[in-house]
Amino acid sequence: MVKIVDNFLPEEIFRPIQKKIMSNDFPWYFGDGVVYKKDGQYQFYHYFIYEEYRPFYYLIEPCVKALGVKNITRIKANLNPKTVFHRGGGYHIDDPRMPLTSIFYINTNNGWTKFKGGCKVKCVENRMVIFDSNIKHCGFTCTNKQRKVVLNFNYGTN
């Protein structure tokens, strides 16, 4: 199951989230690897929730409520810098302990998410993709914007 929801949040809620995450003062951390540590690629990340670590949680709380989250293991933002050609990070599963994974696109660009044996979802701002966490997926970088930014949710609704 892969469900795509465009205009996931009302505009007046989405724009402040986008503005803060895309701002120059939002904290990003260097990740030496995209799918696995030292996999030969890199990206920048920000954990909104990881175990008890919850900075900036207030910012993405509207997404958590709209998804109907009851329990969650991780909310992470990923920033992939522009590349000369589209580069895939590798097929993976985020967290098999949770039944659902969602990807929330912060900016529109020509990158995408590909589901193994399934559809390709373009990066469109304020789009949420909800899918069973056992479905392998792969993010692809963009070539037309300075960065591709997505939020990744691993959670359950029960």
N, C-alpha and C positions, 0 to 999 in steps of 0.2 A: 504494500500500500504506500503510495506517494501522493500526498495531497498538496496542491499549490493554492495559496491564498494571497491574492493581490490586495493591496491597500489594507494590510492586516490591522494597522492601527489608524485611528482617525488622524488626519493631517496635523491638527493642533497638538497632538501627543507625539507623533512621529518626528516632526521637525526639530523640537528641542533635543531629542535623543540623538538624532543625526548630527546636529550642530555641535554638540559636546564631544561625541566620539570622533568626529572629523576635525576637531579643533587642534591647534598647535600645542595646547597645554594638557591634552589627554595623555595619561601615562601608558606607554607601550614598552614592552620588554622583548629583547632579542631571543628568539628561539632557534637553536642550532639543530634544525630538522623540521620537517613539515608533518610527516606521519610518525616517524621514529627519530629519536635523538641521533644526530650525526648521520642522517640519511643522504647527505650531500646537497640538501636544499636548506633554505631558511625562511622564516617569516617572523613577524612581530605578533605578540599576543598580549592579552589583558584578561585576567580572571575576574569575573564579576562574582562568582561563587565557586569556591573550591574548598571542600570540607568546611571549616569555620571561617575562612577568609572571605569577606564580603564587602570590599570597598566599591563604591559607585553602584551598589545594588539598587538603590532608589531609582536610578536612571532607567533600568530595564524592568522594573516591577510591573509596568503595564503589560509587557509581553508575557510575563509569568502568569498574571491574572487571566489574560485573554486565552492562553493555552490551557488553562484549568489545571495547572501543576499542583500536585499534592506532595510529591517528594522529588528531590532533585540531587544529583551528584555533582553537576558541573554546569556553569555558564561561562563560556569563554569567547572572547572576540579574537578574530584572526585578521591580520593585515598583511596582504601580499603585495609587495611593490610591483610596479609595472615591469613587464619583461618584453624583450624584443619579439619573442614568439610565445604562443600559449604553452604553458608548462603545467602538467598535471602533477599533483603531489603524491599520487599512488592510492589505490583502492584500499579502504579500511572501514572498520566499524569503530565508532567512538567509545561506547561503553555498553558492553553486553549485559551488564547488571540491570540496566534500565530498559523498559519496553519501548520508549519513544526517543527519537532524536528530531530536532528541528533546526533549520538554518534560516536565519533572518538576515536579509540583504540590506545593508546600510546605504550603499551607493550603487547607482546604475553604471555598468561598464560592460565590456564585451567578454568578460570571463564567464564561467558557468560551473555548475555542478553536474557531474555525470553519475548516474546510478548503474551499477554493473548489470548488464543484460536488460537495461530499461531506458528511461527517458533522460534527456538532457535539459536542465533548467537554467535559463539565462539569469544573470545578475540584474535584477530590477529592484530599485529601492523600495522599501516597505513591503517586500514580498516575503512571505513565510512559507517554507516547505516543511511539511510534517511527514515523518515516515517511521516505519518499524526500525528499531535500532539494529536489527540483524541484517539490514540491507547494506551491502558495501557501496560506498560512494567515493568520489574523487573530485576535489576542487581543482579548477584550472585558473591560472592567472589571467590578468587582462593585459592588453597591449595599447589601449586607447586612453587610459586615465592613469594618474600617478599611483593609484593604489586601489585594491579591491578589499572591501571591509565587510565581514560577515560576523554574526553572532551565532554561536553554536550552543544548543540546549540539550542536555541529556537528563531525562526525567520520566516520571510516571504520573498517571492521573487518578490512581486508586490509593 
